[in-house]
């Protein structure tokens, strides 16, 4: 004779299981990560054995810019200065630029920082190929100053001993609404470190 066993699950136990399952699905949905999926790791560029040679600090109390045509993009220089790379011709330095400040952009438009070293985008950056970093995009409440911070790294190579390399950081905007844009960088600091090699 064969015996069959049945497991009785109480309603309270079913409810607890449902809460756990729904909670897990909800957490995955809120983080934007499908259950069971993994993102690829970012590309990491290591710059080992750098020695800090000097730092400089600059401050600004307010720089603004604007444009008025559909789709326009505009920038204004917030910080600029020459930085000496204290090595011989043919050798390299690593520059580290760290910007912190209050920034705002007109509602629903794109707020931009632009970093340039010797007139080109810093390498390895990270920025886009033109040196831009977007710090706010199509935000309907972006017309209020908020703390913003961003850093970039640039390797430079001297063509002469102790060559001066020009750094520049701009504030800017790009119109997304068809009526122009405006951007403003309030109280802000720029720290620049020069490392060798």
Helices and strands as residue ranges (DSSP letters): H 11-31, E 51-60, E 63-67, E 73-84, E 92-105, E 110-117, E 120-121, E 124-125, E 132-137, E 146-157, E 164-174, E 181-196
